[in-house]
Amino acid sequence: MERIAVSPRHDWKKTAEEHGFDFHSLEGDPYWDESAYYKFTLEQIEDELETAAENLEEVCFDIVDRVCGSEELMAKLAIPDEFRDYIADSWRGQEKNLYGRMDFCYDGKGPPKLYEYNADTPTSLYETSIFQWVWLEQAMERGLIPKGCDQFNSLHEKLVAAFGKLGVDSTLTFACARDSLEDKGTIEYLADCARQGGLETQSLYMDEIGVDPEGHFTDLDDVTIPWLFKLYPWEWLLREEFARNIPGSGTHFIEPAWKAILSNKGFLPLLWEKNRSHPNLLPAYFEGDPEARALGDSFVKKPLYSREGWNVEVTVKGVTHAAKDGKYGAEGHILQAYQPLPDFGGVFPMCGVWLVASEPAGMCIREDRNIVTTDDARFIPHVILD
Amino acid sequence: MKRSRYVALLAMGASALALSACGESETPAGVYTSVDQCIADKQFSEADCRKAFDVAKEEHKKVAPKYASKTDCEADFGAGKCETAPYRTSSGGSTFMPLLVGYMMGRSMGGQSAFTPQPLYRTPGGTNFRTGDNRVVTNKTGLQSVPQSTTSSAFKSTTTSRGGFGRSGSVYGSTTSSGRTGSSSGG
């Protein structure tokens, strides 16, 4: 694993806009950064990152199964009482999942360590799947990088194939929160994949969803929504006014409700508890667990529900670094062993491995100048070259 | 090779209108007027025929068009071709719906019908089977190619309330965010 400086394509902004990638920069700073790329060996990709993701997915499913059979564990994850059966049913009924992203700390030498699993609403999908791929092809064509490079990135093909296998038997409705250009771009991209997979789609904002007198969810034409892809976290859905309609709605959700268990940070201590010798896991405990003392004076405190690094607090040798202050944390916290990201000359890359229908499908690298990767991180492309 | 052989986008950056110009796709479906007819056709197992009919009967209650008077219903579907629906009007009166005259089911995919089995209706003198929302399916029974849109489990309803989802985004997406896109639900 190496970080290599490279000339950006002179026309990359124009290319991005032509490809509908209109959130490539914000407030003047580029989010997409092709002034460097990371080079991996095929062995690093296949034997380390891909294998880790594949194996952890199985391990995770064992824990989901365990949580679904336990009121106590559901309570530990702060899953509202009235939805526990619904979530367990979605797991036992084998409702299909579409995608997720596991974030690893990886330096190319030791085993990748799982920071967290964004199993419910992962973003940076389009830039991984399409724009990174286009960069690779063009950069090789223009001689910016060696010929014969490959990329861990069959995300697009796998998404198209997966949509065709979800069993969707009506229009698939895509919904996201209003006011986020990135979320809107993500559902537009996914809807495009779904159409290529043979489905009919429509998109709307979460606040446009209605209910009918029998409790079905409806679209803006008052037609029921039998299939809904929601780029909207389960922990938010379950705490909103229409939540009570969910179990009786007859709507199939993608991601399914059991992802509420996987995307919860409380999942990390449960994983660790049952897999203490796993090479890809970091020790993690619920806050207040006496065993957490094993972490010593360096650890990371994360709220059960947290997104994009909000309210994540890092303590190194007893000194606590201020968290990016958001509104998460009311449901409790977990503590995870402090494992700093590798330092590649003042920048800290994190490897996100994507899974589609539970199979490893690609990778994105987000680089930060801070200790905690947040939504300020920049996206750096990667290549595979032996 | 570890990357996609191609990436292609249908509509991003282009007008979504281009899509509606495409011809409608068709899908195979078994169309039958009774469970016995389905079994005799031998395209589906007896168990599948029965299960699909049971589902279609349940769907029937939901998707059949509802009328406030039996006369109105019979005007559309013919004398004696309507029944009382299991719903009341808001003032407590009975509602009526056409009788189910057939059903259609999808080819089995891993033990499940490719789509939710749907009830079918027919207008007097008409030869076509129609869905609850009045889309023409086919005029023949047996294994047929039917327009994909007719196999949809969605149905026209009425909306009594909106806006019960979507508030958390504005609560958690802090205005102090220096993030690239403001409040995102992703992570």
Interface residues (C-beta under 8 A of the other chain):
Chain A: E17 E18 H19 G20 F23 S25 L26 E27 D29 Y31 L42 I45 N118 T121 P122 T123 S124 S129 I130 W133 V134 L136 D150 Q151 F152 N153 S154 L155 H156 E157 G167 D169 S170 T171 A175 C176 A177 R178 D179 S180 L181 E182 D183 T186 E188 Y189 D192 R195 Q196 G198 E200 Y205 M206 D207 E208 I209 G210 V211 D212 P213 E214 H216 T218 D221 D222 V223 T224 I225 P226 L231 Y232 P233 W236 L237 R239 E240 E241 F242 N245 R307 E308 W310 D325 G326 K327 Y328 T374 D375 D376 I384
Chain B: M1 K2 R3 S4 R5 Y6 V7 A8 L9 L10 A11 M12 G13 L19 S25 K62 G106 M109 Q112 A114 F115 T116 Q148 S149 T151 S152 S153 A154 F155 K156 S157 T158 T159 T160 S161 R162 G163 G164 F165 G166 R167 S168 G169 S170 V171 Y172 G173 S174 T176 S177 S178 G179 R180 T181 G182 S183 S184 S185 G186 G187
